[in-house]
Amino acid sequence: MAQIILSGAVGFLVAIFFTPVLIRRFSAEGLGQEIRSDGPASHLRKRGTPTMGGIAIIAGIIAGYLVGNLAGLFSGKGGFTASGMLVMFLTLAMGALGFADDYIKLAKGRNLGLNKTGKLVGQLVAALIFAWGILQFKNHAGLTPGSAHLSFIRDITIYDLSLGGGILGMGLFLLFMYILVSAWTNAVNLTDGLDGLAAGSVSMVLGTYTVMTFWQFRNSCTTNTGPACYEVRDPLSLAIICAAGLGACLGFLWWNCAPAKIFMGDTGSLALGGLIAGVSVCSRTELLMIVIGSLFVIEAASVVIQVAVFKTRRKRFFRMAPFHHHFENGGWAETTVVIRFWLLSAMACIAGLALFYSEWLTVS
């Protein structure tokens, strides 16, 4: 437990003190956000606000992860694990992709960075490496960081995505992993459209997963062979990463809440999306994440619906997509939208945590 608290505290302190350094540096160099010309008129005042604040979030996650695991290593209560390093890889890979996107935007002074092909290829490469890695590195109990089974709260053994092996089966598994990684990174990216919305919502999701993965650690099959034990390879390491991400998001939110003094940019949103995707897979709860992160699902679905309706009926289903802009264009103040969406995210996290715990009660 001390490692988790330490990781979260370090992540928070690094983010809250490093973010103003980025604000001053980026403001001095004129590295400001470009605003969509078709967006809400109230957002035009945000033009020039420093962006790429996700660097501070990533720095907080790295620092928290390192300190938390080093503390465990020196105390003899754990250390660096395959699951943790794979999740960190996916987080940093997505963060690097987002950084490239942000840099192109700033260098060319436009709201569009990497083209769709560049983003998709980057996500594909990172997802394939991550997918390969989670099926490797067996521990003494024969557990790998992830599995080829669909998982809700535990692996659903009748749904083996690899179909027992073979080229076709492995292809299906890799395709699923690519869809999962790209879906979560894009969903968080789409949610990052209002001051504090993404940072606050991701904080709640990561706080929920800190509790869940710690519970998996306390009831791991490696130390507790009861009927309700969890076959998760490195739950404590996952809890440390989630706590580091929670602390980093809260530290950044101090400066990102309305009126935002800096935006996380794609650097932060893609990294956090990668973190969410990786933790859901390694904790064997990728389907439960749909409940816990349902705000991000709704935001992404609103864009899909908007595009589909416009292409088929030549009219808009929402005033504007993603979903949060629909309410802004309807007259809601930005802070009103953010707080109410935070409430929706909190309720989704509570529902997901309730499902998780009720399943344990049923099994035990």
C-alpha positions as CSV (number, residue, x, y, z in Angstrom):
1,M,0.0,0.0,0.0
2,A,2.9,2.4,0.8
3,Q,4.3,1.9,-2.7
4,I,0.9,2.9,-4.2
5,I,0.6,6.0,-2.1
6,L,4.2,7.0,-2.7
7,S,3.7,6.6,-6.5
8,G,0.6,8.7,-6.5
9,A,2.2,11.4,-4.4
10,V,5.3,11.6,-6.6
11,G,3.2,11.7,-9.8
12,F,1.2,14.6,-8.3
13,L,4.2,16.6,-7.2
14,V,6.1,16.2,-10.4
15,A,3.0,17.2,-12.5
16,I,1.9,20.2,-10.4
17,F,5.4,21.7,-10.2
18,F,6.6,20.8,-13.7
19,T,3.4,22.1,-15.5
20,P,4.0,25.8,-14.7
21,V,7.6,25.4,-16.0
22,L,6.1,24.3,-19.3
23,I,3.6,27.1,-19.3
24,R,6.3,29.7,-19.0
25,R,8.6,28.0,-21.5
26,F,5.9,27.5,-24.2
27,S,4.4,31.0,-23.6
28,A,7.8,32.6,-24.1
29,E,8.3,30.6,-27.4
30,G,4.7,31.3,-28.6
31,L,3.8,27.6,-28.7
32,G,0.1,28.1,-28.5
33,Q,-3.0,26.0,-29.4
34,E,-4.8,26.6,-32.7
35,I,-8.6,26.5,-32.5
36,R,-11.0,24.9,-34.8
37,S,-12.6,27.4,-37.1
38,D,-16.0,25.6,-36.9
39,G,-15.9,25.2,-33.1
40,P,-17.9,27.1,-30.5
41,A,-17.3,30.8,-30.7
42,S,-16.4,31.0,-27.0
43,H,-13.3,28.9,-27.7
44,L,-11.7,31.5,-29.9
45,R,-10.4,33.3,-26.8
46,K,-8.3,30.1,-26.1
47,R,-6.2,30.6,-29.2
48,G,-2.6,30.8,-28.2
49,T,-3.0,28.9,-24.9
50,P,0.1,26.8,-24.3
51,T,-0.3,23.1,-25.3
52,M,1.7,19.9,-25.0
53,G,1.1,19.9,-21.2
54,G,0.8,16.2,-21.5
55,I,4.6,16.2,-21.2
56,A,4.1,17.0,-17.5
57,I,1.6,14.2,-17.1
58,I,4.0,11.7,-18.7
59,A,6.8,12.9,-16.5
60,G,4.6,12.4,-13.4
61,I,3.7,8.9,-14.5
62,I,7.3,7.9,-15.2
63,A,8.5,9.4,-11.9
64,G,5.7,7.8,-9.9
65,Y,6.3,4.5,-11.6
66,L,10.0,4.5,-11.0
67,V,9.8,5.6,-7.3
68,G,7.0,3.2,-6.5
69,N,8.8,0.2,-8.0
70,L,12.2,1.2,-6.6
71,A,10.7,1.5,-3.1
72,G,9.3,-2.0,-3.5
73,L,12.6,-3.3,-4.8
74,F,14.6,-1.9,-1.9
75,S,12.1,-3.1,0.7
76,G,11.9,-6.6,-0.8
77,K,8.2,-6.2,-1.6
78,G,8.3,-6.3,-5.4
79,G,9.8,-4.3,-8.1
80,F,9.7,-3.9,-11.9
81,T,7.5,-6.4,-13.7
82,A,6.7,-7.4,-17.3
83,S,3.1,-6.2,-17.0
84,G,4.1,-2.8,-15.7
85,M,6.8,-2.3,-18.3
86,L,4.4,-3.3,-21.1
87,V,1.8,-0.8,-19.9
88,M,4.5,1.9,-19.7
89,F,5.6,1.1,-23.2
90,L,2.1,1.5,-24.6
91,T,1.7,4.8,-22.6
92,L,5.0,6.2,-23.8
93,A,4.5,5.0,-27.4
94,M,1.1,6.7,-27.6
95,G,2.5,9.8,-25.9
96,A,5.3,10.0,-28.5
97,L,2.8,9.7,-31.3
98,G,0.8,12.5,-29.7
99,F,3.9,14.6,-29.3
100,A,4.6,14.3,-33.0
101,D,1.1,15.3,-33.8
102,D,1.3,18.4,-31.5
103,Y,4.7,19.4,-32.8
104,I,3.4,19.4,-36.5
105,K,0.4,21.5,-35.4
106,L,2.6,24.1,-33.8
107,A,5.3,24.0,-36.4
108,K,2.8,24.6,-39.2
109,G,0.4,26.8,-37.2
110,R,-2.7,24.8,-37.9
111,N,-5.2,22.7,-35.9
112,L,-4.4,19.5,-37.8
113,G,-1.2,17.6,-37.1
114,L,-0.4,14.0,-38.3
115,N,-2.6,12.8,-41.1
116,K,-4.9,9.8,-40.5
117,T,-2.5,7.4,-42.0
118,G,0.4,8.5,-39.8
119,K,-1.7,8.1,-36.7
120,L,-3.1,4.7,-37.7
121,V,0.3,3.3,-38.5
122,G,1.8,4.5,-35.2
123,Q,-1.1,3.0,-33.3
124,L,-0.8,-0.2,-35.2
125,V,2.9,-0.7,-34.6
126,A,2.5,0.1,-30.8
127,A,-0.6,-2.2,-30.5
128,L,1.1,-5.1,-32.3
129,I,4.2,-4.9,-30.1
130,F,2.1,-4.7,-27.0
131,A,-0.1,-7.6,-28.1
132,W,2.9,-9.8,-28.7
133,G,4.4,-8.8,-25.4
134,I,1.4,-9.7,-23.2
135,L,1.5,-13.3,-24.4
136,Q,5.2,-13.6,-23.4
137,F,7.0,-13.5,-20.1
138,K,5.4,-16.3,-18.0
139,N,6.0,-16.1,-14.3
140,H,6.5,-19.0,-12.0
141,A,2.7,-19.7,-12.0
142,G,2.6,-19.8,-15.8
143,L,0.7,-16.5,-16.0
144,T,1.5,-14.0,-18.8
145,P,0.7,-10.2,-18.6
146,G,-2.4,-10.7,-20.7
147,S,-4.3,-13.5,-22.4
148,A,-6.0,-14.2,-25.7
149,H,-9.3,-14.5,-24.0
150,L,-12.0,-11.8,-23.8
151,S,-12.2,-10.6,-20.3
152,F,-14.9,-8.9,-18.2
153,I,-13.9,-9.1,-14.6
154,R,-12.0,-12.3,-15.3
155,D,-11.1,-14.2,-18.4
156,I,-14.1,-15.5,-20.3
157,T,-12.6,-18.9,-21.2
158,I,-15.2,-19.7,-23.9
159,Y,-14.1,-16.7,-25.9
160,D,-10.5,-17.4,-27.1
161,L,-9.6,-14.8,-29.6
162,S,-6.6,-16.8,-30.9
163,L,-9.0,-19.7,-31.7
164,G,-6.4,-22.1,-30.3
165,G,-3.5,-20.8,-32.3
166,G,-2.7,-20.6,-36.0
167,I,-2.2,-17.7,-38.3
168,L,-5.9,-16.9,-38.6
169,G,-6.5,-17.0,-34.9
170,M,-3.4,-14.9,-34.1
171,G,-4.5,-12.4,-36.7
172,L,-7.9,-12.1,-35.1
173,F,-6.3,-11.5,-31.7
174,L,-3.9,-8.9,-33.1
175,L,-6.8,-7.1,-34.9
176,F,-8.8,-7.0,-31.6
177,M,-5.8,-5.5,-29.7
178,Y,-5.3,-2.9,-32.4
179,I,-9.0,-1.9,-32.3
180,L,-8.9,-1.8,-28.5
181,V,-5.8,0.4,-28.4
182,S,-6.9,2.8,-31.2
183,A,-10.4,3.0,-29.7
184,W,-9.3,4.1,-26.3
185,T,-6.6,6.5,-27.4
186,N,-9.0,8.2,-29.9
187,A,-11.8,8.2,-27.3
188,V,-9.7,10.1,-24.7
189,N,-8.4,12.4,-27.4
190,L,-12.0,13.3,-28.5
191,T,-13.0,13.9,-24.9
192,D,-10.1,16.4,-24.5
193,G,-12.1,19.4,-25.8
194,L,-13.0,21.4,-22.7
195,D,-10.9,22.7,-19.8
196,G,-10.3,19.9,-17.4
197,L,-12.7,17.5,-18.9
198,A,-10.3,14.7,-20.0
199,A,-7.9,15.2,-17.0
200,G,-10.7,15.0,-14.5
201,S,-12.5,12.0,-16.1
202,V,-9.3,10.0,-16.5
203,S,-8.4,10.7,-12.9
204,M,-11.6,9.0,-11.8
205,V,-11.0,6.0,-14.1
206,L,-7.4,5.6,-12.8
207,G,-8.6,6.0,-9.2
208,T,-11.1,3.2,-9.8
209,Y,-8.4,1.0,-11.3
210,T,-6.0,1.7,-8.4
211,V,-8.6,0.3,-6.1
212,M,-9.4,-2.7,-8.3
213,T,-5.9,-3.7,-9.1
214,F,-4.9,-3.4,-5.4
215,W,-7.9,-5.7,-4.6
216,Q,-6.6,-8.1,-7.2
217,F,-3.2,-8.0,-5.5
218,R,-4.7,-8.8,-2.1
219,N,-6.7,-11.6,-3.6
220,S,-4.1,-12.9,-6.1
221,C,-4.1,-16.7,-6.8
222,T,-0.3,-16.6,-6.2
223,T,-0.9,-15.9,-2.5
224,N,-4.6,-16.8,-2.0
225,T,-5.9,-20.0,-3.7
226,G,-9.5,-19.4,-2.8
227,P,-12.3,-19.6,-5.4
228,A,-12.5,-15.9,-5.8
229,C,-8.7,-15.3,-6.4
230,Y,-7.6,-13.4,-9.5
231,E,-5.2,-14.8,-12.1
232,V,-3.5,-11.5,-12.9
233,R,0.2,-11.6,-13.3
234,D,1.4,-8.3,-11.7
235,P,-1.6,-6.5,-10.0
236,L,0.5,-4.5,-7.6
237,S,2.6,-3.1,-10.4
238,L,-0.6,-2.1,-12.2
239,A,-1.9,-0.4,-9.1
240,I,1.4,1.6,-8.9
241,I,1.0,2.8,-12.5
242,C,-2.6,3.7,-12.0
243,A,-1.8,5.7,-8.8
244,A,1.0,7.5,-10.7
245,G,-1.3,8.3,-13.5
246,L,-4.0,9.5,-11.0
247,G,-1.5,11.7,-9.2
248,A,-0.1,13.1,-12.5
249,C,-3.6,13.9,-13.8
250,L,-4.6,15.7,-10.6
251,G,-1.4,17.7,-10.6
252,F,-2.0,18.7,-14.2
253,L,-5.7,19.5,-13.5
254,W,-4.6,22.2,-11.1
255,W,-3.5,24.2,-14.1
256,N,-5.8,22.8,-16.7
257,C,-9.2,23.5,-15.0
258,A,-11.2,26.5,-16.3
259,P,-9.8,28.8,-17.4
260,A,-7.0,26.5,-18.5
261,K,-3.5,27.9,-18.5
262,I,-2.3,25.0,-20.6
263,F,-3.8,22.1,-22.6
264,M,-2.6,18.5,-22.5
265,G,-2.7,18.2,-26.2
266,D,-2.5,14.9,-28.1
267,T,0.7,14.3,-26.1
268,G,-1.3,13.8,-23.0
269,S,-4.6,12.4,-24.3
270,L,-3.1,9.7,-26.5
271,A,-0.7,8.7,-23.6
272,L,-3.6,8.5,-21.2
273,G,-5.6,6.5,-23.7
274,G,-2.8,4.1,-24.1
275,L,-2.5,3.8,-20.3
276,I,-6.2,3.0,-19.9
277,A,-6.1,0.4,-22.7
278,G,-3.0,-1.3,-21.3
279,V,-4.2,-1.5,-17.8
280,S,-7.6,-2.9,-18.9
281,V,-5.9,-5.7,-20.8
282,C,-3.3,-6.6,-18.2
283,S,-5.9,-6.6,-15.4
284,R,-8.1,-8.9,-17.5
285,T,-11.0,-6.3,-17.4
286,E,-11.1,-4.9,-20.9
287,L,-14.9,-5.3,-21.2
288,L,-15.5,-3.8,-17.8
289,M,-13.6,-0.8,-18.9
290,I,-16.4,0.0,-21.3
291,V,-18.6,0.5,-18.2
292,I,-16.0,2.4,-16.2
293,G,-14.9,4.6,-19.1
294,S,-18.4,4.9,-20.6
295,L,-18.0,8.7,-20.8
296,F,-15.2,8.2,-23.4
297,V,-17.4,5.6,-25.2
298,I,-20.2,8.1,-25.4
299,E,-17.9,10.8,-26.7
300,A,-16.5,8.6,-29.4
301,A,-19.9,7.2,-30.3
302,S,-21.3,10.7,-30.8
303,V,-18.7,11.4,-33.5
304,V,-19.5,8.1,-35.3
305,I,-23.2,8.8,-35.2
306,Q,-22.6,12.4,-36.4
307,V,-20.5,11.3,-39.4
308,A,-22.9,8.4,-40.3
309,V,-26.0,10.5,-40.2
310,F,-24.4,13.3,-42.1
311,K,-23.2,11.0,-44.9
312,T,-26.5,9.2,-45.2
313,R,-29.0,11.9,-44.6
314,R,-26.9,15.1,-45.3
315,K,-27.8,16.6,-41.9
316,R,-26.4,16.8,-38.5
317,F,-27.7,14.6,-35.6
318,F,-26.0,16.7,-32.9
319,R,-25.4,20.5,-33.0
320,M,-21.7,19.6,-33.0
321,A,-19.6,16.5,-32.2
322,P,-18.0,15.4,-29.9
323,F,-20.9,15.3,-27.6
324,H,-19.7,18.0,-25.1
325,H,-19.8,20.6,-27.9
326,H,-23.5,19.8,-28.5
327,F,-24.4,21.2,-25.1
328,E,-22.0,24.1,-25.4
329,N,-23.8,25.1,-28.6
330,G,-27.1,24.7,-26.8
331,G,-26.2,27.5,-24.4
332,W,-24.6,25.6,-21.5
333,A,-21.5,27.3,-19.9
334,E,-18.3,25.3,-20.4
335,T,-17.8,24.8,-16.7
336,T,-21.4,23.4,-16.5
337,V,-20.7,20.9,-19.2
338,V,-17.5,19.8,-17.6
339,I,-18.9,19.4,-14.1
340,R,-21.9,17.5,-15.3
341,F,-19.7,15.2,-17.4
342,W,-17.5,14.6,-14.4
343,L,-20.6,13.5,-12.5
344,L,-21.4,11.1,-15.3
345,S,-17.9,9.7,-15.2
346,A,-18.0,9.4,-11.5
347,M,-21.3,7.4,-11.7
348,A,-19.8,5.2,-14.4
349,C,-16.8,4.5,-12.2
350,I,-19.0,3.7,-9.2
351,A,-21.1,1.3,-11.3
352,G,-18.0,-0.4,-12.6
353,L,-16.5,-0.8,-9.2
354,A,-19.8,-2.1,-7.9
355,L,-19.9,-4.8,-10.6
356,F,-16.3,-5.7,-9.8
357,Y,-16.9,-6.1,-6.1
358,S,-20.3,-7.8,-6.4
359,E,-18.8,-10.4,-8.7
360,W,-16.1,-11.2,-6.0
361,L,-18.9,-11.5,-3.4
362,T,-20.8,-13.9,-5.7
363,V,-17.8,-16.1,-6.4
364,S,-16.4,-16.2,-2.9
